[in-house]
Amino acid sequence: MHTKTTKEKLINDIQNLLNTYEGVPPTSINPNLLQFMDEATLKEIIGNLLTQKEEAKEVDIAWLEQFQSTH
């Protein structure tokens, strides 16, 4: 039985984050492409993806609020 390493889990987390964008086809990452990266780099990628999602959410909320304030 194969137990996932921390790096494999981080790579899986990156793939899962990429697949949460609406309207974007599912993304599949070849783990071998990211295997050379250290854990800190993989965590940084996850942090950047989370920041992008948060910023996109804030823009969406601001866009929706402009309609709410006009009614």
Distance bins in CASP14 RR format, pairs under 12 A and 6 or more apart:
PFRMAT RR
TARGET T0000
AUTHOR 0000-0000-0000
RMODE 2
METHOD distances of the structure
MODEL  1
2 8 0 0 0 0 1 0 0 0 0 0 0
3 9 0 0 0 0 1 0 0 0 0 0 0
4 10 0 0 0 0 1 0 0 0 0 0 0
4 11 0 0 0 0 1 0 0 0 0 0 0
4 12 1 0 0 1 0 0 0 0 0 0 0
4 13 0 0 0 0 0 1 0 0 0 0 0
4 31 0 0 0 0 0 1 0 0 0 0 0
5 11 0 0 0 0 1 0 0 0 0 0 0
5 12 0 0 0 0 0 1 0 0 0 0 0
5 31 0 0 0 0 0 1 0 0 0 0 0
5 35 0 0 0 0 1 0 0 0 0 0 0
5 39 0 0 0 0 1 0 0 0 0 0 0
5 42 0 0 0 0 0 1 0 0 0 0 0
6 12 0 0 0 0 0 1 0 0 0 0 0
6 13 0 0 0 0 0 1 0 0 0 0 0
6 38 0 0 0 0 0 1 0 0 0 0 0
6 39 1 0 1 0 0 0 0 0 0 0 0
6 40 0 0 0 0 0 1 0 0 0 0 0
6 42 0 0 0 0 1 0 0 0 0 0 0
6 43 0 0 0 0 1 0 0 0 0 0 0
7 13 0 0 0 0 0 1 0 0 0 0 0
7 14 0 0 0 0 0 1 0 0 0 0 0
7 31 0 0 0 0 1 0 0 0 0 0 0
7 32 0 0 0 0 0 1 0 0 0 0 0
7 34 1 0 0 1 0 0 0 0 0 0 0
7 35 1 0 0 1 0 0 0 0 0 0 0
7 36 0 0 0 0 1 0 0 0 0 0 0
7 37 1 0 0 1 0 0 0 0 0 0 0
7 38 0 0 0 0 1 0 0 0 0 0 0
7 39 1 0 0 1 0 0 0 0 0 0 0
7 40 0 0 0 0 0 1 0 0 0 0 0
7 41 0 0 0 0 1 0 0 0 0 0 0
7 42 1 0 0 1 0 0 0 0 0 0 0
7 43 0 0 0 0 0 1 0 0 0 0 0
7 45 0 0 0 0 0 1 0 0 0 0 0
8 14 0 0 0 0 0 1 0 0 0 0 0
8 15 0 0 0 0 0 1 0 0 0 0 0
8 29 0 0 0 0 0 1 0 0 0 0 0
8 31 1 0 0 1 0 0 0 0 0 0 0
8 32 0 0 0 0 0 1 0 0 0 0 0
8 34 0 0 0 0 1 0 0 0 0 0 0
8 35 0 0 0 0 1 0 0 0 0 0 0
8 37 0 0 0 0 0 1 0 0 0 0 0
8 39 0 0 0 0 0 1 0 0 0 0 0
8 42 0 0 0 0 1 0 0 0 0 0 0
9 15 0 0 0 0 0 1 0 0 0 0 0
9 16 0 0 0 0 0 1 0 0 0 0 0
9 31 0 0 0 0 0 1 0 0 0 0 0
9 34 0 0 0 0 0 1 0 0 0 0 0
9 39 0 0 0 0 1 0 0 0 0 0 0
9 42 0 0 0 0 1 0 0 0 0 0 0
9 43 0 0 0 0 0 1 0 0 0 0 0
9 46 0 0 0 0 0 1 0 0 0 0 0
10 16 0 0 0 0 0 1 0 0 0 0 0
10 17 0 0 0 0 0 1 0 0 0 0 0
10 29 0 0 0 0 0 1 0 0 0 0 0
10 31 0 0 0 0 0 1 0 0 0 0 0
10 34 0 0 0 0 1 0 0 0 0 0 0
10 35 0 0 0 0 0 1 0 0 0 0 0
10 37 0 0 0 0 1 0 0 0 0 0 0
10 38 0 0 0 0 1 0 0 0 0 0 0
10 39 1 0 0 1 0 0 0 0 0 0 0
10 40 0 0 0 0 1 0 0 0 0 0 0
10 41 0 0 0 0 1 0 0 0 0 0 0
10 42 1 1 0 0 0 0 0 0 0 0 0
10 43 1 0 0 1 0 0 0 0 0 0 0
10 44 0 0 0 0 0 1 0 0 0 0 0
10 45 0 0 0 0 1 0 0 0 0 0 0
10 46 1 0 0 1 0 0 0 0 0 0 0
10 47 0 0 0 0 0 1 0 0 0 0 0
10 49 0 0 0 0 0 1 0 0 0 0 0
11 17 0 0 0 0 0 1 0 0 0 0 0
11 18 0 0 0 0 0 1 0 0 0 0 0
11 27 0 0 0 0 0 1 0 0 0 0 0
11 28 0 0 0 0 0 1 0 0 0 0 0
11 29 1 0 0 1 0 0 0 0 0 0 0
11 30 0 0 0 0 1 0 0 0 0 0 0
11 31 1 0 1 0 0 0 0 0 0 0 0
11 32 0 0 0 0 1 0 0 0 0 0 0
11 33 0 0 0 0 1 0 0 0 0 0 0
11 34 1 0 1 0 0 0 0 0 0 0 0
11 35 1 0 0 1 0 0 0 0 0 0 0
11 36 0 0 0 0 0 1 0 0 0 0 0
11 37 0 0 0 0 1 0 0 0 0 0 0
11 39 0 0 0 0 0 1 0 0 0 0 0
11 41 0 0 0 0 0 1 0 0 0 0 0
11 42 1 0 0 1 0 0 0 0 0 0 0
11 43 0 0 0 0 0 1 0 0 0 0 0
11 45 0 0 0 0 1 0 0 0 0 0 0
11 46 0 0 0 0 1 0 0 0 0 0 0
12 18 0 0 0 0 0 1 0 0 0 0 0
12 19 0 0 0 0 0 1 0 0 0 0 0
12 27 0 0 0 0 0 1 0 0 0 0 0
12 28 0 0 0 0 0 1 0 0 0 0 0
12 29 0 0 0 0 1 0 0 0 0 0 0
12 31 0 0 0 0 1 0 0 0 0 0 0
12 34 0 0 0 0 0 1 0 0 0 0 0
12 42 0 0 0 0 0 1 0 0 0 0 0
12 46 0 0 0 0 0 1 0 0 0 0 0
13 19 0 0 0 0 0 1 0 0 0 0 0
13 20 0 0 0 0 0 1 0 0 0 0 0
13 29 0 0 0 0 0 1 0 0 0 0 0
13 31 0 0 0 0 0 1 0 0 0 0 0
13 34 0 0 0 0 0 1 0 0 0 0 0
13 39 0 0 0 0 0 1 0 0 0 0 0
13 42 0 0 0 0 1 0 0 0 0 0 0
13 43 0 0 0 0 1 0 0 0 0 0 0
13 45 0 0 0 0 1 0 0 0 0 0 0
13 46 1 0 1 0 0 0 0 0 0 0 0
13 47 0 0 0 0 1 0 0 0 0 0 0
13 49 0 0 0 0 1 0 0 0 0 0 0
13 50 0 0 0 0 0 1 0 0 0 0 0
14 20 0 0 0 0 0 1 0 0 0 0 0
14 27 0 0 0 0 1 0 0 0 0 0 0
14 28 0 0 0 0 0 1 0 0 0 0 0
14 29 1 0 0 1 0 0 0 0 0 0 0
14 30 0 0 0 0 0 1 0 0 0 0 0
14 31 0 0 0 0 1 0 0 0 0 0 0
14 33 0 0 0 0 0 1 0 0 0 0 0
14 34 1 0 0 1 0 0 0 0 0 0 0
14 37 0 0 0 0 1 0 0 0 0 0 0
14 41 0 0 0 0 0 1 0 0 0 0 0
14 42 1 0 0 1 0 0 0 0 0 0 0
14 43 0 0 0 0 1 0 0 0 0 0 0
14 44 0 0 0 0 0 1 0 0 0 0 0
14 45 1 0 1 0 0 0 0 0 0 0 0
14 46 1 0 1 0 0 0 0 0 0 0 0
14 47 0 0 0 0 1 0 0 0 0 0 0
14 48 0 0 0 0 1 0 0 0 0 0 0
14 49 1 0 0 1 0 0 0 0 0 0 0
14 50 0 0 0 0 0 1 0 0 0 0 0
15 21 0 0 0 0 0 1 0 0 0 0 0
15 26 0 0 0 0 1 0 0 0 0 0 0
15 27 1 0 0 1 0 0 0 0 0 0 0
15 28 1 0 0 1 0 0 0 0 0 0 0
15 29 1 0 1 0 0 0 0 0 0 0 0
15 30 0 0 0 0 0 1 0 0 0 0 0
15 31 0 0 0 0 1 0 0 0 0 0 0
15 33 0 0 0 0 0 1 0 0 0 0 0
15 34 0 0 0 0 1 0 0 0 0 0 0
15 42 0 0 0 0 0 1 0 0 0 0 0
15 45 0 0 0 0 0 1 0 0 0 0 0
15 46 0 0 0 0 0 1 0 0 0 0 0
15 49 0 0 0 0 0 1 0 0 0 0 0
16 26 0 0 0 0 0 1 0 0 0 0 0
16 27 0 0 0 0 1 0 0 0 0 0 0
16 28 0 0 0 0 0 1 0 0 0 0 0
16 29 0 0 0 0 0 1 0 0 0 0 0
16 46 0 0 0 0 1 0 0 0 0 0 0
16 49 0 0 0 0 1 0 0 0 0 0 0
16 50 0 0 0 0 0 1 0 0 0 0 0
16 53 0 0 0 0 0 1 0 0 0 0 0
17 24 0 0 0 0 0 1 0 0 0 0 0
17 27 0 0 0 0 1 0 0 0 0 0 0
17 29 0 0 0 0 0 1 0 0 0 0 0
17 42 0 0 0 0 0 1 0 0 0 0 0
17 45 0 0 0 0 1 0 0 0 0 0 0
17 46 1 0 0 1 0 0 0 0 0 0 0
17 47 0 0 0 0 1 0 0 0 0 0 0
17 48 0 0 0 0 1 0 0 0 0 0 0
17 49 1 0 1 0 0 0 0 0 0 0 0
17 50 1 0 0 1 0 0 0 0 0 0 0
17 51 0 0 0 0 0 1 0 0 0 0 0
17 52 0 0 0 0 1 0 0 0 0 0 0
17 53 1 0 0 1 0 0 0 0 0 0 0
17 54 0 0 0 0 0 1 0 0 0 0 0
18 24 1 0 0 1 0 0 0 0 0 0 0
18 25 0 0 0 0 0 1 0 0 0 0 0
18 26 0 0 0 0 1 0 0 0 0 0 0
18 27 1 0 1 0 0 0 0 0 0 0 0
18 28 0 0 0 0 1 0 0 0 0 0 0
18 29 1 0 0 1 0 0 0 0 0 0 0
18 34 0 0 0 0 0 1 0 0 0 0 0
18 45 0 0 0 0 1 0 0 0 0 0 0
18 46 0 0 0 0 0 1 0 0 0 0 0
18 48 0 0 0 0 0 1 0 0 0 0 0
18 49 1 0 0 1 0 0 0 0 0 0 0
18 50 0 0 0 0 0 1 0 0 0 0 0
18 52 0 0 0 0 0 1 0 0 0 0 0
18 53 0 0 0 0 0 1 0 0 0 0 0
19 25 0 0 0 0 1 0 0 0 0 0 0
19 26 1 0 1 0 0 0 0 0 0 0 0
19 27 1 0 1 0 0 0 0 0 0 0 0
19 28 0 0 0 0 1 0 0 0 0 0 0
19 29 0 0 0 0 1 0 0 0 0 0 0
19 49 0 0 0 0 0 1 0 0 0 0 0
19 53 0 0 0 0 0 1 0 0 0 0 0
20 26 0 0 0 0 0 1 0 0 0 0 0
20 27 0 0 0 0 1 0 0 0 0 0 0
20 49 0 0 0 0 1 0 0 0 0 0 0
20 50 0 0 0 0 0 1 0 0 0 0 0
20 52 0 0 0 0 0 1 0 0 0 0 0
20 53 1 0 0 1 0 0 0 0 0 0 0
20 56 0 0 0 0 0 1 0 0 0 0 0
20 57 0 0 0 0 0 1 0 0 0 0 0
21 27 0 0 0 0 1 0 0 0 0 0 0
21 49 0 0 0 0 1 0 0 0 0 0 0
21 52 0 0 0 0 1 0 0 0 0 0 0
21 53 0 0 0 0 1 0 0 0 0 0 0
21 56 0 0 0 0 1 0 0 0 0 0 0
21 57 0 0 0 0 0 1 0 0 0 0 0
22 53 0 0 0 0 0 1 0 0 0 0 0
22 56 0 0 0 0 0 1 0 0 0 0 0
22 57 0 0 0 0 0 1 0 0 0 0 0
22 60 0 0 0 0 0 1 0 0 0 0 0
24 56 0 0 0 0 0 1 0 0 0 0 0
27 49 0 0 0 0 0 1 0 0 0 0 0
29 35 0 0 0 0 0 1 0 0 0 0 0
29 37 0 0 0 0 0 1 0 0 0 0 0
29 42 0 0 0 0 0 1 0 0 0 0 0
29 45 0 0 0 0 0 1 0 0 0 0 0
30 36 0 0 0 0 0 1 0 0 0 0 0
31 37 0 0 0 0 0 1 0 0 0 0 0
31 42 0 0 0 0 0 1 0 0 0 0 0
33 42 0 0 0 0 0 1 0 0 0 0 0
34 41 0 0 0 0 1 0 0 0 0 0 0
34 42 1 0 0 1 0 0 0 0 0 0 0
34 43 0 0 0 0 0 1 0 0 0 0 0
34 45 0 0 0 0 1 0 0 0 0 0 0
34 46 0 0 0 0 0 1 0 0 0 0 0
35 41 0 0 0 0 0 1 0 0 0 0 0
35 42 0 0 0 0 1 0 0 0 0 0 0
36 42 0 0 0 0 0 1 0 0 0 0 0
37 43 0 0 0 0 1 0 0 0 0 0 0
37 44 0 0 0 0 1 0 0 0 0 0 0
37 45 1 0 0 1 0 0 0 0 0 0 0
37 46 0 0 0 0 0 1 0 0 0 0 0
38 44 0 0 0 0 1 0 0 0 0 0 0
38 45 0 0 0 0 0 1 0 0 0 0 0
39 45 0 0 0 0 0 1 0 0 0 0 0
39 46 0 0 0 0 0 1 0 0 0 0 0
40 46 0 0 0 0 0 1 0 0 0 0 0
40 47 0 0 0 0 0 1 0 0 0 0 0
41 47 0 0 0 0 0 1 0 0 0 0 0
41 48 0 0 0 0 0 1 0 0 0 0 0
42 48 0 0 0 0 0 1 0 0 0 0 0
42 49 0 0 0 0 0 1 0 0 0 0 0
43 49 0 0 0 0 0 1 0 0 0 0 0
43 50 0 0 0 0 0 1 0 0 0 0 0
44 50 0 0 0 0 0 1 0 0 0 0 0
44 51 0 0 0 0 0 1 0 0 0 0 0
45 51 0 0 0 0 0 1 0 0 0 0 0
45 52 0 0 0 0 0 1 0 0 0 0 0
46 52 0 0 0 0 0 1 0 0 0 0 0
46 53 0 0 0 0 0 1 0 0 0 0 0
47 53 0 0 0 0 1 0 0 0 0 0 0
47 54 0 0 0 0 1 0 0 0 0 0 0
47 55 0 0 0 0 0 1 0 0 0 0 0
48 54 0 0 0 0 0 1 0 0 0 0 0
48 55 0 0 0 0 0 1 0 0 0 0 0
49 55 0 0 0 0 0 1 0 0 0 0 0
49 56 0 0 0 0 0 1 0 0 0 0 0
50 56 0 0 0 0 0 1 0 0 0 0 0
50 57 0 0 0 0 0 1 0 0 0 0 0
51 57 0 0 0 0 0 1 0 0 0 0 0
51 58 0 0 0 0 0 1 0 0 0 0 0
52 58 0 0 0 0 0 1 0 0 0 0 0
52 59 0 0 0 0 0 1 0 0 0 0 0
53 59 0 0 0 0 0 1 0 0 0 0 0
53 60 0 0 0 0 0 1 0 0 0 0 0
54 60 0 0 0 0 0 1 0 0 0 0 0
54 61 0 0 0 0 0 1 0 0 0 0 0
55 61 0 0 0 0 0 1 0 0 0 0 0
55 62 0 0 0 0 0 1 0 0 0 0 0
56 62 0 0 0 0 0 1 0 0 0 0 0
56 63 0 0 0 0 0 1 0 0 0 0 0
57 63 0 0 0 0 0 1 0 0 0 0 0
57 64 0 0 0 0 0 1 0 0 0 0 0
58 64 0 0 0 0 0 1 0 0 0 0 0
58 65 0 0 0 0 0 1 0 0 0 0 0
59 65 0 0 0 0 0 1 0 0 0 0 0
59 66 0 0 0 0 0 1 0 0 0 0 0
60 66 0 0 0 0 0 1 0 0 0 0 0
60 67 0 0 0 0 0 1 0 0 0 0 0
61 67 0 0 0 0 0 1 0 0 0 0 0
61 68 0 0 0 0 0 1 0 0 0 0 0
62 68 0 0 0 0 0 1 0 0 0 0 0
62 69 0 0 0 0 0 1 0 0 0 0 0
63 69 0 0 0 0 0 1 0 0 0 0 0
64 70 0 0 0 0 0 1 0 0 0 0 0
64 71 0 0 0 0 0 1 0 0 0 0 0
65 71 0 0 0 0 0 1 0 0 0 0 0
END
